[in-house]
Amino acid sequence: MIYLQLFWEFCKVGLFSVGGGLATIPFLSDLGSRTGWFTAGDLADMIAVSESTPGPLGVNTATYVGFRCGGLLGGVVATLGLIFPSIVIILVISKFLQRFRTSRGVEGVFYGLRPASTGLIAAALAEVVSIALLTLPAGEGEKLTFHLPAIALCAVVFILMKFTPAKKLHPIVFIALSAVAGIVFQM
């Protein structure tokens, strides 16, 4: 039963997350809260690892959650569930796109998908910021708190990327430096 549920849940994520890996984050957040398969903290860890490893974020997280819930077969099933809608949609569109390539309706649909994709990515940004930089109140009497070391790190990285030649460095340098910063801040 878990395999069918994994396939179905990730199939929905794959169907509605238009715009790439970051657009899957709001759907993954909802999935974690509904199913209990992972917490918001787990999602933040999955995003960090997925962004620093080869492969799309959505596929990496689906594989991880599937493996965690159902072993190797669960990882395969969740990943297939995530990519299944895209495969079907691409096959259908490829059959009709050649015929309707210059259609104003088709152009309008693709033009309309842009704001939806932008909105999903903005929601993903808000989710990542709230996980990484803030502690939201969980109950009455609790206050919103800020993770000052994380905010300071963001400010330093922003300044380095905006005003120094560091923006020309290879991304692996930033991944390695982030790993070091994570280890230092955890001590």
Disulfide bonds with the S-S distance in Angstrom:
none
